[in-house]
């Protein structure tokens, strides 16, 4: 797509606004879990569904969103489905268990539209600045997600649960408004491209590299969302206060921000991916296993959270880069993104629920932590295999 410079700059800004809301509705929930459990009389495993429902939604709707985008265009599909995110965000403010879970389901659909289609939009609008677009996409997502966690912990100590969720849902409204000009721009400049027939590519579902990228995405999502959901509870068992646990969770997320630029930079360097996967192993295998030890030093716990955050930053940015760097055009990018986020999030959705049940059954986080480390080892091995493979076949 050939846009003028102002149009490209506006796309970049609006894309970052959309990206900023692709984790926020999920990441501000963990600091509120205790209040949600009390307000709605939910068990820990049921509360874990608030993280798992969006992941299950991603698994179901990702292939559907790819099909919708082929008919409506990527820009319009993101706009229409992102509107559901706003509806769901304010629906779960209602003090009702059905509203809470239905709202979370709608939020999942809205987030999934951005998850699947924004990488393809970046490849379409920013083909000559692909890694910059990818870096700013992941940076916006991680930064606002982390700040949302911190703000949720601060707000809930001063105002009600409903008011907290209402305030933290405002950015999604702003994001949808900034996206509106992209619809007009697409109508003006993309008519010819939209009318062109969609080429028939070899299905990514029939390629081993497609499944490897899907496995990588699924494992990184499983480990990340399990950590985000239960890290505050794990930290509390080490004598950390609820507020400090919330702050450390925020630090964990912020620690991954520099990787938004470091991962694309090192990706094309000799031994760069090997270095990145080593950092990921340190953060996702070594650091979590250390939580098994009876550590009560806040400084040491802080270091572990920073390392875990760096591991998360490497894992997610590599997953997104595999979407864009292992494909040759936006259609392929959307296809592999949809596949990875369908099958991958189905795997990831098991984490928060399974680990919540295991903790309740064992009355300990030890088995959960060992399982997280085992999944992280599989993640690293999968990354090494993908690194030595070529491109997705056309």
Steps between C-alpha positions, in 0.01 A plus 500: 500500500642841408409767755636851534729573794229671713266206440773255596574696817132503595477126440801449727341708777159334476659155476687569824173610664334173398805302614490676837165331569591148394627402845365772728152343555673180615804631686308736730299203633764321720529783758119497519458122533464503879229766480329320210497172694341670802255716302374218278560211747729319256757228575862542385447262209188689387685831531773350281238473226516879462842446346416175323174612332674753270759237410227249413329773298825563312521129418144487365479829311847545348424299181158667475658846523739415215197407284309815599802714412513349151144626441497827697866602490736505798424858602122462516519160671719643777260792545180293521637233732688748717162661571408171673800548729353830620156348552650210695720728711204696631273196519723340762475812714145384579507314837375172354684172438342444153586859397857448625558190289304608190686832506831315523398285201423809288829656606675188374345538153603866480856433611530212257421725203808707583715198587435335165478794263737770629816306397352469149409870500857589594631288213250673270547863609866491610667251268816713491506553878379159612718462809428855620127433470535168680709658776248779563213250486647280774629800698152655517341172596749421777533856636130574540435148625761551772379848594145364519612242755661771712204737470255223588687429824499872582137570410348200678644622828310830465184435296255217431559202273247623243649849487850356460398286203307790344800734512737238361262440207515860377813443282305253285247771410780740406667230288183436299460872428859528373439204268215669311721689247652169389160392370472810280860467388447139396193591296695775321826315430423131519206442268713340231686277744176392669345399168797287402439128545661336801782274376485132587789424732606167641319479834719575802300232682666242272858615566724380782648849541149636553447252782838578654419874506160413647664288771744778581220755524287267712774415748606863545136597555444218749803593710433875478132496594557247779770727644287814464200334664668329794826689559343730764375195691841332474673814626261526795616153615849653524376759750439779249205732562214520249605849389865398462398190305301721263799731459733207430258367238509842338880495510496154340303638207706819470821298493402363161465843338863546387473165323245654261795664326782262592330189359440642148856642501664170599266283293700544179843497667729198502425296816243767592209260537719262703579784741132591523393142569767477772360812667150353469615178670654697786175691553248225435679192641763600754318796660166320561674193646670727752157585644490146640767604752386665829608848392377803695744763377306766312813595305556143383132455413518824300799369301309179423200699375725711276655185350157344447387821329800493268417140412141603424619788283723274292234230462218726384710712265651192341152355449384814318818516293449139391162613361648781293850372420403146402232617251524680167176705490216630723265216402746240625567709810131510589470126431789394725394753763148357498627142517748566779250692707229240448684180588759685710253673730305175538815362661555819699144500638576183695759677716312734736219247565726194536749677724220641716361150554847357570570765762166436670561123497868509608476812724836594349639674193798262464348264240362797306843660481664177384242463225553862390875436474440182300277683252763775475769245409273378220458862390877550472551179302220594260658842446833343405330275243304790344817709480665241277199462269431706189186691399135394495442353152264678261 
